[in-house]
Amino acid sequence: MLIHPKFRGFVCTTSHPLGCKKNIEEQISYALKNPFKGPKNALIIGASTGYGLAARIALTFGAKTNTLGVFFEKPSSKARPATSGWYNTAYFEMKALAYGYKAYSINGDAFTFETKEKTIEVIKKHFGKIDCLIYSLAAPRRTDPVTKKVYTSVLKPVLNSYTNKTVDFHTYEVFDVTIPYATEEELEHTIRVMGGDDWKLWLEALAKEDVLAEGIKTYAFSYIGPKLTYPIYRNGTVGKAKEHLEETSLKLKEFLLSYNGDALISVNKAVVTQASAAIPIVPLYLSILYKVMKEKGLHEGCIEQMVRLFKEDNKVDLQGRIRLDNYEMQEDVQREVQEIWPKVTSRNVKSLTDIEGYREDFFKLFGFKVALVDYNEDVDLNIKIPSIS
């Protein structure tokens, strides 16, 4: 079957297995060239795309870590390809097994007690205990496992509506957009979905079943960004949820004291994701940022960030957060971004920004626009994840 990208708004509804395979191979190649000493057994929650996937690849092929990944993806049907996260995981597992590493996966809703119980069963059977937990979950909604209340997240500013310009990366049109402010209920819902509640529930469930090893370290990912994006991000609903995530890390530090463990927040660099593409203003910011950072030789993707997280002695800020965004937030980088921002129009967006680089990274999320992949050849959609029957 021939597969080409199809869109519903900013959402790509198709994915290409061979493109996803090539992406996985590129990230594995980078990890193999950057070995480091890491944990023995890691659980990655949100392991199929973005930073979670990159963390899994970095740990496996950089530190020979055995991994268990949890995610919620769709397999292929007769006429429809699987989600990119499904293909990513399938090819990751194939490679990990070829190298002799344990790699198991669970496809299910990470917010439920049922998925947590199934995960614990797999840990007990195949790992014994884990000494690393990565929490990298991104979801639009969450059902509270106790109350059964459904929460839905929104991407909105808080207190006041916000107007600034953005770019449609399909048409290259630069235009002003106004985002209405969130209601109190929308803010609360977003915190319940994207904050630290579920991270805490995972640690409590794992501790109760005695599958946390001595020295356990758990990581969750956050973002701060420049003042330019504060109204829609850091000071918006998502930012408030990230603040809750960061506050939760302090409670988890105390919780893990008896294990001589730690709960850490890694503030990562802005990268292209399915979620960030849907946030007004962010695609234009990223297009400018990419141009500036590439010209300075500072650009990093998810795999470079994750290798640096585990391999290097990273700087922390006054709140104790690991700052992997240090290159992005350099004064000279942000100064140049600020200088370019007001000058960008539909006419000059291709010359003043790296909109093409942004587009390429977006399409690559789904296995498209990947070098050395022939998109005019028939491909098999039915790729199985080895550990999932």
PEVENRA-V21544 format. One record per run of one state. SS is the DSSP state (helix for helix, strand for strand, loop for the rest). FROM is the first residue (numbers start at 0). LEN is the number of residues. Records with the same first field share a line. If there is no record, write none. Layout:
# PEVENRA-V21544
SS: FROM-LEN ; FROM-LEN
This chain:
# PEVENRA-V21544
loop: 0-6 ; 8-2 ; 12-4 ; 32-8 ; 45-4 ; 63-2 ; 71-12 ; 98-4 ; 107-5 ; 127-2 ; 135-5 ; 143-6 ; 152-9 ; 168-4 ; 179-4 ; 194-2 ; 208-3 ; 222-4 ; 230-6 ; 255-1 ; 259-2 ; 267-6 ; 277-4 ; 295-6 ; 311-4 ; 316-5 ; 323-7 ; 341-7 ; 352-2 ; 364-25
strand: 6-2 ; 10-2 ; 40-5 ; 65-6 ; 102-5 ; 129-6 ; 140-3 ; 149-3 ; 161-7 ; 172-7 ; 211-11 ; 261-6 ; 315-1 ; 321-2
helix: 16-16 ; 49-14 ; 83-15 ; 112-15 ; 183-11 ; 196-12 ; 226-4 ; 236-19 ; 256-3 ; 273-4 ; 281-14 ; 301-10 ; 330-11 ; 348-4 ; 354-10
